[in-house]
Amino acid sequence: MATVGERIKQVRETKGWTQEKLADESGISKSFLSEVENKGRNIGLELLLNIAQALGASVQYLATGEGEEPMVRRSIEIPVELSKAAEELYLSHK
């Protein structure tokens, strides 16, 4: 069974974030986050909430692995040709 730290790491990596990015977003130190993820260091509810909010995950999921897995939204790239075609279509209907 995965630990809290392992679930945090899994969600973080799925988002494509580094430990430094998550630490900055959640207001904790990178070294503390590393210890939580890699050494199973205990984490208090307040800090877990900060991490959950930064990741867009629920505290329940990070703490227990139960509940809905967080939906990770990745940015998408629109091909230049599609963007130009949409712009031309828009301008032709003005």
N, C-alpha and C positions, 0 to 999 in steps of 0.2 A: 504494500500500500504506500502511495506517495506521501511525502511529508508536506507540510505547509511550504517550506522553502522550495521543494521540488515543483510544487504547483505554481508558485510565484515565478520561478525560473522558466517553466514551460510557457506560461502566458506571456511573460516578458519577451522570450525568444520568438514566439509566434507573432508578436507585434513588430519584431525586428529591432527591438530596443536593446541598448547596452545596459549594463548595470549602472553606469554613470548617468545615463538618461533617466532611468527609473528612480535612482537616488535623488536626482535633481527635481524631478516631477513630484516626488512624494515627500521631499524635505527631510530625508535621512542621509546618513553618510554611506558612501559606496562600500567602505570596509564593513560596516554593520550589515548591509544588504548581502554582501558576499558571504559573511558568516551565517546568515539565515539560510541562504540558498545552498551553500556547500557543506556546512558543518552542522546544520540542524539547530542552530541557536534559537532559543525561544524568543518570541516576539509578542509584545503587548498588544492589546486590542486597538488602542489608539493608533499605533504605527501600522498595524495591519489594515485598519480603515484607510489610512493615508495611501497605502500601497494599492488597496483595492480601488479606490477612487481614481488614482493615477492610471491604473491599468484598464479601468472600465469593467472590473470584475466584482462579484459579490464577495463580501467577507465570508459568507457561508461556504461558497465554493473554495476559496483559498484555504479556509480553516479545515474543512472536512472533505472536500472533493465531491460533495453532494450539491444538488441544485443545478441550475443551468450553468453550463460552461459559458464563459464570456465570448461574445461575438467579437472577433477581431476585424476591424475595418482597415484594409490596406488602401493606400492611394492607388488610383488607376491612372494610366497614361492614355490619353486620347490621341490616336494617330493624327498627324498633321493634315493628311488628306481628308479625313473625316471632319476635322475641325473647319477646314476651308469650305467643304461642301455644305456644312451646316450654316456657316456664315453667309455663303452665297444664297442659300435658300431663304434665310431670314431677310436678307437685303432685297431679294426679289419680291417679297410679300409686304414690303413697307409701303 
